[in-house]
């Protein structure tokens, strides 16, 4: 690999990460667009939008259906909607987690392939700088249909950054779920350089970042410095629910903590186990459900409130009837019924304040059982509502495809707070990391002395490239010396 190739790969890590390649058959609902999550049915409507730059954006709108197969509508004929924003190497396929959480509530989900991602046009990813305009395009489209009432946003990684930066310009958004955002792109880049042990001498780090900014500007046409949600959140007052994995080594949880501290509006931060791309635990999704129930005002805009709550109350009433008809030896603990009722009232009344945010919420607050038998009963009732078998696609018409069912299976509800494995495709974020060189840090740097006056950007880049070249040569010499000192059989085992 030449030094030029190495530098180009570094730039591509920022503005041209791996692209998610898929077909319509891979989307929830397949080619027909019809699907069901246990007893909750829905349909997918695909649409192509054109963004501010003239690029076509491939989008999908997931809409809940009633028992007769008609679109669910609110009291005013409109429906709440959440816009899902994917990560840097993702696509609208990432929205599966939102579809499974929100469709049973009676909330539609709109998602899109950002320009440069998935099946949309465009060559470059800008980590939120231009993706904000794509969100604006989606919001304008949804409002022009006259079928959407309250709007929310849900973003992960790059999508979370995009949502935060968009929130500054549109205070009408009802609420946002922000999963694993970074605070400033420049800070993230410096952290990655240190973590990956790239062969860039520390005295040249700032120079390397400056050179990277120029390369990204020339190639993708955006300013790295402007991708800074930390500068936007002091002017944001939309209720927000932050979430971040404690073992995230790509974007450390400190980024969310900084954003949470600086955020001006009502806010909450939920910490959970896992890494950057792992499936989120059930208690996080439960918190998301309650958050959107409140911020989207489902009790006010939907006839009878959210659909999952209605089904829970039916199950609760059925459980009461079963309890009364059984002998004491056959019946479940009556306390379990009380816990189920409390869970239902949690959804109806909300644990949060009037803005939909609770500052003292802790994992497990939504369901806090003291008895394992009680927990199993309520979990079984929830499973019967949401997980009575894998989510099913509607029967496909002749010659069409619904896509693999196993790709959309959702794990049963678990009372445990531990992350659960799932066959649902999790969002995949490509680390902004350099190509793996596996070279140690250089031990000798050639001094660059004798320069008088300020240097031009070309001179700085030349100096940086020379420093990297010397570092690579020095590290390669160390590796060669190490290998030559090993026995022949040991050296062969390294190949």
Order of alpha helices (4+ residues) and beta strands (2+ residues): alpha-beta-beta-beta-beta-alpha-beta-alpha-beta-alpha-beta-alpha-alpha-alpha-beta-alpha-beta-alpha-alpha-alpha-alpha-alpha-beta-alpha-alpha
